[in-house]
Amino acid sequence: MSEEYVIYLRKSRIDTEYGEAETLIKHERALTELAKQKNLTVTAVYKEIVSGDTIAARPVMQQLLSEVEKGRWAGVLVMEVERLARGDTVDQGIVAQTFKYSGTIIITPAKTYNPENQFDEEYFEFGLFMSRREYKTINRRLQQGRIASVKQGNYIGSVAPYGYNKIKKGHIYTLEINHDEAETVRKVFSLYTEEHLGVSNIANYLNRMDIPTRNSGKWNNGTVRGIIENPVYIGKIRWNARKTVKNMSGGVLKSSRPRNTEIMLIDGIHEPIISDETFSAAQDIRTSRRISPVKASEGIVNPLTGLVVCSECGHKMVRRPSKTAEDYLICQYSHCNNVSSALASVEKKIIDSLESWVESYQVTVNGTIKKHEEINSDKIQIKKAIEKELSDTEKQLSRIYDLFERDIYDTDTFVQRSETLKKRSEELKKQYTAVKNEIIKNEENANAEIMIIPKAEKIIETYYLTNSSAERNFMLRQVLEKVEYTKKKGGRWGNPDDYDIKLFFKLPKD
């Protein structure tokens, strides 16, 4: 049984909002002092700052429970048992059972819990139950308070939207216009409603003018669209636009934030930046430009889906369909300098490059086979040497038992010799397994390097025999990890073939 102890510290968002003065530092000091008083050896301190109320949302807690289950710790020091599990009854049961069956004690400044003790077990479980009730009550009151504040026109978000500063007036929070940022907001709406620029072009314009975002980053489609869609700029407070929805899928709790149809839209007490007419015009334009997404039933329409990446920013290249011209392959990052090319041209260049690669790679394959054979030859010799030493060790172990039975070895000598030989035997078994796995892995790598040639040749022969984008995509994924695309000059109206691609093959890593 381990004699080591661990300190678990957790501070949730609820703590801060309800004004608890205790911090992680204070908690750590208190528990460290408690460990000294009890003469406990603390070898680790785990800290977790989360707002999630489930184990699934707490990675540090997951690690701790895994170690507790394995008997890693003699005990866990925590400020209160409630810090371990404020989740639902399932989470509480997991925590309680993990500590019980591992025999791991829980030490708090108020009480030490031994989960193997029936009374302590019941006390512990009751504490978790009451903690959950308290947590739900706090959450309910907090939510009610937030809704009441929103209905009064107050701003309760943690960060002010671009164009505003968050200020406190008395006991409430509201928004104050940030005049520099507000000018940018007005410019965005003007470009959108009067100049009829799309969000991508607006983002590019702002970046060219060196206008920074709130965090000094680059503008993109999302940041521009977020401004255009936000009614805060006409003096409104929007609440519950995206409600967290939780569901079980395959035994795993998953969370999502879909758009909510029941949005609260309240007149705020802050000043608007743009007029109602301008905002309404922007929403009409946004609705008219909205393009329905490709239906899942239609399948893959781009044979290069997920394969081609931009060499400049690392984002995936995507298909840009056109009703009047051929489809293009573009970088989805709005301010990227990489220039687009015709999708069909890139597709053909990939197949041509694949054919050239096969021709050159065939020359090196024989050397690859020889390299792997030489490596395995050395490994096989090492494996045979380990086998022999392991056999000798097992014989020696058998012999000392015989000597002990014949009273040639006393007990101390027998124990010492047997422990030494058993330890050596275990080491040899580990070495043997490692070398055997290396031999198998090397053979697999050799086969993978050899078999990629007929795969690639088959793709070259059959690629254009199908018009299915999904089938073509599947073929390419058999041999390619990714394709890097680079086009820095000429634009789409320059030399259409003036771009570079680099193929990354599914070959074993050294």
C-alpha positions, 0 to 999 in steps of 0.5 A: 500500500502506498504511503504517499498522499496527494493534495487536490485543489479545485476552484470553480466559477461559482466560488468567484461569483459568490464572493468566496475569499478562498483561493487555490493558494490559500487552500494549498497552504491550509492543506499543506499545514494539515499534512504537516500536523498529521505527518503525511508525505505529500508528493503531488498537488493537483490543481483544477480551475473549471466551471464544469460540474461533471467528471467528463469536464474535469481532466485533472479529476479524471487523472486523480480517479484513475490513480486512486483506482490503481492504489497510487495514493494512500489518501487525498487531501481536499478542503471539503468532500464537495470539491470531489464531486458536485455532479449528478448521482452517476458522478457521485457514485463513481467517486464514492465507489472508486475511493471505497474499493481502492481503500483510499482515505479522504482527509479534510480539515474538518474530518478524515473519511475512510470509505471502507468504514460503513459510517464514514461511507454513508457520511461521505455519500450524504455529503456529496448528495447535499453538495449536489442539492446546494449546487443546483440551488445556487445555479438556479438562483444564479440563473434567476438573478441573471435573467432578472438583470437582463430584463432590466437592460443590464449587461451581464456578459463577462466581456464587452462586445467589440465597440463597447467597454463594460462599466459598473454603475452602482450595483449594476453593469452596463456598456459604454461606447468605445469611440475608436472601436465604434468607428470600426463597427460603423465602417463594417455596417457601411461596407456591408450595407452600402458598398455591398462587400461580403464578410471576407472582403470586409475582413481583408479590408480591415486587415489591410488598414491595420485595424486590430481586433480586440485581442490585436489579432487578424479579422476573419469571416467569423469576427465580422459576421459576429458584428453584423449579427449582434443586436447589441449595436442597436441598444439591445441585450441578447440572452440565451442565443445558444443554450447548452444541451447535454446528451448521452451518446455511446455512454459518454456525456456530450455537450453542444450549443445549438442556436436557440429559437427562444432568444430573449431580446431586451432593450438595454440601458446602453447607447446604440452605435448604429441605427435600427434601419442600418441593422435591419438592412444588414439582416436582410442582406445576410438572409438573401446571401445565405447559401444552403449547406450541401446535404449529407445525402449528396455525399462528397462533391470535392475529391480533394476534401480534407487532403489539401492544406495551405502551406502558408497558414496550415488551414484546409483548402476548400472547394469554392463552387461557381455557376458561371466558371469552374470550381476553385480550390481556396484557403478557408482563412480569409486573410491568407495570402495563398492564391486560389487555383482551379480544382480540376487543375490541382487534382490533375497535378496531384495524379501527375505528381503521384505517377512521377513519385512512383517512378522515382520511389521504385528505384529506392525500394530495393535499398529499403528492403535491404536496410530492413533486412539488415536491421532485423538480422541484428535484432534476431541475433539480440533476440537469440542471445536474450533467449539463451540468457533467459533459459540459463537464468531459469535453469539456475533458478531451478537449481537453487531450489534443489540446493535449498531442499538438500540443505546446501543453501540456508534460508537467507542465501536461498531468498537472496539468490532467488530474488536476484534471479527472479528480478533478472528473469523479469528484466530479460522477459521485458527485453525479449518482448521489446526486441520481438515487437521491434522485429515485427514492427520493422517487418510491418514497416518494410511491407508498408513501404513496398506495398504502397507502390502497387496501391499507387499504380492501381490509383493511377490506372483507375482514378479517371475511370470513375466520376465519383468524387467520394471514390476518388477521395477514398483512393487518394487517402489510401496513399496520401497523408496530405498535400501542401499547396502554395501559390504566391503570385499571379492570381487566378488570372495569371498563369493558372499552373504557376503553383506548387504542391508537395505530397506527403505519403502514408509511409512509416515514420523513422 
